[in-house]
Amino acid sequence: MAAKRTYWFGPKRVGWGIGPRSWQGWATIVIYCGLMISLIRMFDRVAHPMLDAAIKIILTAAFLALLFWKADRSKQE
């Protein structure tokens, strides 16, 4: 018996792209935004632009990987 896969993100009803479909999807977006805002506030006082950029790139890559892993990419017609 295969376990039912739950999707956190799915195709939008109106428009292009995907959006959150469950509380886990919304929580992922809130955590990502919170981390990005805290990095802006933290690195505003410290002069390390390369470290700041590297951390933001890594966070964004992790967010996109999670988004594609937990997204329902089935065709909706």
Residue pairs with C-beta under 8 A, 6 or more apart in sequence:
6 22
6 24
7 21
7 22
7 70
7 71
7 72
8 20
8 21
8 22
8 24
8 25
8 28
8 70
8 71
9 18
9 19
9 20
9 21
9 25
9 67
9 70
9 71
9 72
10 18
10 19
10 21
10 71
10 72
11 17
11 18
11 72
11 73
11 74
11 76
12 18
12 19
18 67
18 71
18 72
18 73
19 25
20 26
20 28
20 29
21 72
24 70
25 70
28 63
28 66
28 67
28 70
32 59
32 63
35 59
36 56
36 59
39 52
39 55
39 56
39 59
43 49
43 51
43 52
